[in-house]
Amino acid sequence: MAKRSTLFIKIVEGKNLPIKDITGSSDPYCIVKIDNEAIIRTATIWKTLSPFWGEEYTVHLPPYFRTVSFYVLDEDSLSRDDVIGKVSITKEVLTAKPQGVDGWMSLTEIDPDEEVQGEIHLQISVLGDGDIPRKLCCQVLEARDLAKKDRNGASDPFVRVRYNGKTYESTVVKKSCYPRWNESFEFELDETLADTGLLSVEVWDWDLVSRNDFLGKVLFNINKLQSAQQEEGWFRLGPDKSKHSEYEGTLGSLRLQLRLRDEVVLPSSHYKPVTELLSQSVGSQLNGNWPDFIMLIDETTTAESRQEVANNLVKLFLGQGLVKEFLDVLFKLELEKTTEPNTLFRSNSLASKSMESFLKVAGMQYLHRLLGPIINRIFEEKKYVELDPSKVELKEAGCAGLHRQQTESDIIQQSSSLLQSYLSELLTSILQSASYCPLLICQVFHQLYLRVQECFPDPEYRKVKFIAVTSFLCLRFISPAIMSPKLFHLREKHADARTSRTLLLLAKAVQTIGNMDTLACCSKEPWMVCLQSAIQQGITQLKDFITKLVNCHEPEDLELQTRMSLQCGTMEKEGFLFLHRTKDKCMPMTSPFKKYYVTLSKDTLSYSRTQHSKKSLFISLPKIRAVEKVEEKCFGSANVMQIISSEDSGQQETLYLDCKSVNELNHWLSALRKACSHNTNTMSCYHPGIYKADRWSCCHQKEKSDPGCDKTRHGVTLQEWYDPLDPDLEAQLIYQHLCSVQHAMRDKYYKLREQQGVQEADSVRDQKKVDGLSKLFSILQDLHDAHAAVEEEERSKNKNLFLELQT
């Protein structure tokens, strides 16, 4: 049984942000933190107070996380970035709204006394009995993951213990966020304060010149403590006070969409009945079982949940090897409802959403190979391109020669030539891509082509079968990727305003070619007429491509089939990183990192000096014990991670990887953590620092073999398009959806029962529907009982644990 939480995050936009630059604007971006750990950084949107991001993320979290926070900052190239404000949302708020949170949220000022993190290890006991005056003893052992308050990337923490007007202070531990004190403080216990007495343990960062910085505190009720006599453990540090900010409402707002989903995935055997029922429903033409189950899901799924249901169904059927049959059922359902060919697959139906999801899961590698070169060219050239006379800016275009300013017609003519060049290169790539398009995509488009041809056989509709393919391939896959390459992982950052306009115009041209109607486009936007001949030629080329594509469904040789096979479900990630591998005792004083090309495959992490050279160095994934971040002060970079592995000799080895950004860091962390999720010999604690000058930089322990001073974080991962398929998880999510629409399905069931006695002609088919629904309700009840048994077992374990602690 697996238990985890999944958080869906969409950072939509901001508005009314304050001015931070002398230009009268700001350059805002967002940092997302889970319990003070940065996991996401959005792109910077330049020169605006109302930025639009539209970035979506899915984060897998351990069930014990507490808060998700969104920090808005203004990027500065010459100085430290300015902090604008933040929005924090607790897990309790998200849990209370299972349908999700969607709306504008005001940014609040960041109060240093509330920006606390970390835990402190304490042992508190009441000593003495009888006639001897009792004493309160507080033993301060250590702390971990404290906030970094100094410029050197650390803090100089000390502890202040208060009780009944008396205060003690510990020694100061210099340059450490993982200090160890091992100091004890005793107080005379005041019996008169039994009900109201509080013991306060505060952690501060010592500063020589300025005011000490608050790092957090813990409060203990002495009355409860006297009952237990002793309390020991790790205690989370809390804020000093929660004061109302005078800036609330004046720092602008963020529009966010968040939804938390807790998942308890049962063993595979529990999901076998529902998976078999779904499989039978798409293979019904072969085995004669209930054919209307998918139609029932389509009819009862709301618009809000349709995309998620489509994602889950596509992944489940991919895992079962039946995605082609599933999409074929949806094609037939959509065609049965369509009378006007011009509206075919243009709505957000389950068929359209499922096909969109299928292309993203099965075709992302294909898309990267297809669009990568042209997208990179446009980003690198940064040419000014504009066809609309009302939007031409002469200042942006610059001079044509040494002293001659370009005219509007010059700019439009130059832009037309550039766009035709980009379009020609893209169309050539599309034509050539028929040879490497995944086999499964070719087979699905072949089915779609034939189904539409059967439904609209008349000569006047001869274009419809081509448009059906392009409505998915061009309008829902290629064009969106051109307009927003970052959202399709084609670029790390969003395009600037000039490049965005070029990409938009190119996407418009591709959409026009996909619609196969040049006249309609030119009538709506007359300034596109200069591309008419290129678009007309593109339509001819696209028809040739589709003809090749739909005839690639039966490759003659095994080599071609292998080359075109679907590669989703295989964990692969690669790219250049700076690496340092250490087995020795000391870290060199100079920068130890060297550039390598790193490849993560199913079983190994390998790296070599160039992309195409032989991989000479390997780490076997089962030998990896931890994948964690490294403190910024160690290498002067906040984006360094470490991979701790064990060799056959038992010796421990650490590989350090320096990433370009927080996003690249977290993508590699997520990929490696998921690849090692089934490792058995994992570490529960680690050192976030480095071993240098005969001690650990994080906690100052002197032995290299000393236990780690911080907890490992195996559970925090980002969902990626290349993640392996998880059939049990998808079955669980479909079960949850079926439970949510069970009332609507029962209404259908009762109506069918009523109709059985009235419409005798369809009695056989109706009886199949009734039997199928009865079977479905039985399966859902069995799964509900299995989950209830798991919850009862969990409650029993927690109760027994509580009783043991009480004893």
Secondary structure, DSSP 8 states (H G I E B T S, - for coil): -EEEEEEEEEEEEEES----STTS---EEEEEEETTEEEEE-----S-SS-EEEEEEEEEE-TT--EEEEEEEE--SSS--EEEEEEEEEHHHHHH-TT-EEEEEE-B---TTT----EEEEEEEEE--TTS--EEEEEEEEEES----STTSS--EEEEEEETTEEEE-----S-SS-EEEEEEEEE--GGGTTT-EEEEEEEE--SSS--EEEEEEEEEHHHHHHHSEEEEEEE-B-S-----TTTTTS-EEEEEEEEEEEEE--HHHHHHHHHHHHHHHSHHHH-----HHHHHHHH--TTTHHHHHHHHHHHHHHHT-HHHHHHHHHHHHHHH---GGGTT-S--HHHHHHHHHHHHHHHHHHHHHHHHHHHHHHHH-------GGG--HHHH-BSSSS-B--HHHHHHHHHHHHHHHHHHHHHHHHHGGGTS-HHHHHHHHHHHHHHHHH--SGGGTTHHHHHHHHHHIIIIIHHHHH-TTTTTS-SS---HHHHHHHHHHHHHHHHHHHT-HHHHHHH-GGGGGGHHHHHHHHHHHHHHHHHHHT-SS-SSHHHHHHTS--TTS--EEEEEEEEEE-SSS--SS---EEEEEEE-SSEEEEESSSSS---EEEEGGGEEEEEE--HHHHT-S-EEEEEEE-TTS-EEEEEEE-SSHHHHHHHHHHHHHHTTT-SS--SEE-SS-EETTEETTT--S-TTS--SEE--TT-EE--TT----HHHHHHHHHHHHHHTHHHHHHHHHHHHHHHTT--TTHHHHHHHHHHHHHHHHHHHHHHHHHHHHHHHHHHHHHHHHHHHH-
